[in-house]
C-alpha cells in the first residue's frame, strides 16, 4: 500500500468514526429536534425511521419506507419474511451509505 493509499484509508476511518460519534450525539435528541438539526445544518446522508423518527444507517426498506426495526415496521418476522419472499425488491434489509 502506498503512502497516499494509507493516508486515504486513515482519513476514511476517521470520517467513519466521526460519523458514528455524530450519530451517538444526535441520538440524544428527540426525533423532531434531530430532523430539524440536520436540516438546519445541511447534514445529508442520515436516514430517519419512518415510524419512530430515529436516525438509522441500517434497517428495513419496505415498500418505499425506511424502518429501524420490525417493531417500527409493525410486522412479525414471519410477516416480513412472507413480504420478502413475495417481492424481495420491495422488502429487504440494507445499510445506507452516509
PETA-V263249 format. One record per residue. N is the residue number from 0. RES is the residue in one letter. PHI is phi in radians with two decimals (none if undefined). OMEGA is omega in radians with two decimals (* if undefined). Layout:
# PETA-V263249
n=N res=RES phi=PHI omega=OMEGA
n=N res=RES phi=PHI omega=OMEGA
This chain:
# PETA-V263249
n=0 res=X phi=none omega=-3.14
n=1 res=X phi=-1.31 omega=3.10
n=2 res=X phi=-1.07 omega=3.13
n=3 res=X phi=-1.13 omega=3.11
n=4 res=X phi=-1.14 omega=3.10
n=5 res=X phi=-1.11 omega=-3.14
n=6 res=X phi=-1.08 omega=3.11
n=7 res=X phi=-1.09 omega=-3.13
n=8 res=X phi=-1.11 omega=3.12
n=9 res=X phi=-1.10 omega=3.12
n=10 res=X phi=-1.07 omega=3.14
n=11 res=X phi=-1.09 omega=3.12
n=12 res=X phi=-1.10 omega=3.11
n=13 res=X phi=-1.09 omega=3.11
n=14 res=X phi=-1.09 omega=-3.14
n=15 res=X phi=-1.15 omega=3.10
n=16 res=X phi=-1.13 omega=3.12
n=17 res=X phi=-1.09 omega=3.12
n=18 res=X phi=-1.12 omega=3.11
n=19 res=X phi=-1.06 omega=3.11
n=20 res=X phi=-1.15 omega=3.09
n=21 res=X phi=-1.07 omega=3.13
n=22 res=X phi=-1.05 omega=3.13
n=23 res=X phi=-1.06 omega=3.14
n=24 res=X phi=-1.19 omega=-3.13
n=25 res=X phi=-1.17 omega=-3.14
n=26 res=X phi=-1.12 omega=3.14
n=27 res=X phi=-1.36 omega=3.12
n=28 res=X phi=-1.47 omega=3.03
n=29 res=X phi=-1.31 omega=-2.98
n=30 res=X phi=-1.01 omega=-3.11
n=31 res=X phi=-1.14 omega=3.12
n=32 res=X phi=-1.12 omega=-3.13
n=33 res=X phi=-1.14 omega=3.12
n=34 res=X phi=-1.08 omega=3.12
n=35 res=X phi=-1.09 omega=3.12
n=36 res=X phi=-1.04 omega=-3.12
n=37 res=X phi=-1.13 omega=3.13
n=38 res=X phi=-1.14 omega=-3.12
n=39 res=X phi=-1.10 omega=-3.08
n=40 res=X phi=-1.74 omega=3.12
n=41 res=X phi=0.89 omega=3.11
n=42 res=X phi=-1.57 omega=3.14
n=43 res=X phi=-1.77 omega=3.01
n=44 res=X phi=1.60 omega=3.09
n=45 res=X phi=-1.86 omega=3.07
n=46 res=X phi=-1.65 omega=3.12
n=47 res=X phi=-2.15 omega=3.11
n=48 res=X phi=-1.05 omega=-3.13
n=49 res=X phi=-1.18 omega=-3.12
n=50 res=X phi=-1.69 omega=-3.04
n=51 res=X phi=-1.67 omega=3.12
n=52 res=X phi=1.43 omega=3.14
n=53 res=X phi=-1.27 omega=3.13
n=54 res=X phi=-1.25 omega=3.10
n=55 res=X phi=-2.43 omega=3.00
n=56 res=X phi=-2.05 omega=3.01
n=57 res=X phi=-2.60 omega=-3.14
n=58 res=X phi=2.90 omega=-3.08
n=59 res=X phi=-1.66 omega=2.97
n=60 res=X phi=-1.88 omega=-3.05
n=61 res=X phi=-2.47 omega=3.10
n=62 res=X phi=0.90 omega=3.05
n=63 res=X phi=1.52 omega=3.12
n=64 res=X phi=-1.83 omega=3.09
n=65 res=X phi=-2.09 omega=-3.06
n=66 res=X phi=-2.33 omega=-3.10
n=67 res=X phi=-1.40 omega=-3.08
n=68 res=X phi=-2.75 omega=3.06
n=69 res=X phi=-1.17 omega=3.09
n=70 res=X phi=-1.05 omega=3.12
n=71 res=X phi=-1.21 omega=3.10
n=72 res=X phi=-1.27 omega=-3.13
n=73 res=X phi=1.03 omega=3.09
n=74 res=X phi=-2.42 omega=2.97
n=75 res=X phi=-1.37 omega=3.10
n=76 res=X phi=-1.06 omega=3.13
n=77 res=X phi=-1.12 omega=3.12
n=78 res=X phi=-1.09 omega=3.12
n=79 res=X phi=-1.09 omega=-3.14
n=80 res=X phi=-1.06 omega=3.07
n=81 res=X phi=-1.10 omega=3.10
n=82 res=X phi=-1.07 omega=3.14
n=83 res=X phi=-1.08 omega=-3.12
n=84 res=X phi=-1.08 omega=-3.12
n=85 res=X phi=-1.29 omega=-3.09
n=86 res=X phi=-2.79 omega=-3.07
n=87 res=X phi=-1.16 omega=3.07
n=88 res=X phi=-1.30 omega=-3.07
n=89 res=X phi=-1.88 omega=-3.13
n=90 res=X phi=-2.57 omega=-3.13
n=91 res=X phi=-2.78 omega=3.06
n=92 res=X phi=-1.55 omega=-3.11
n=93 res=X phi=-2.63 omega=2.96
n=94 res=X phi=-2.05 omega=-3.14
n=95 res=X phi=-1.54 omega=3.09
n=96 res=X phi=-1.32 omega=3.13
n=97 res=X phi=-1.59 omega=*
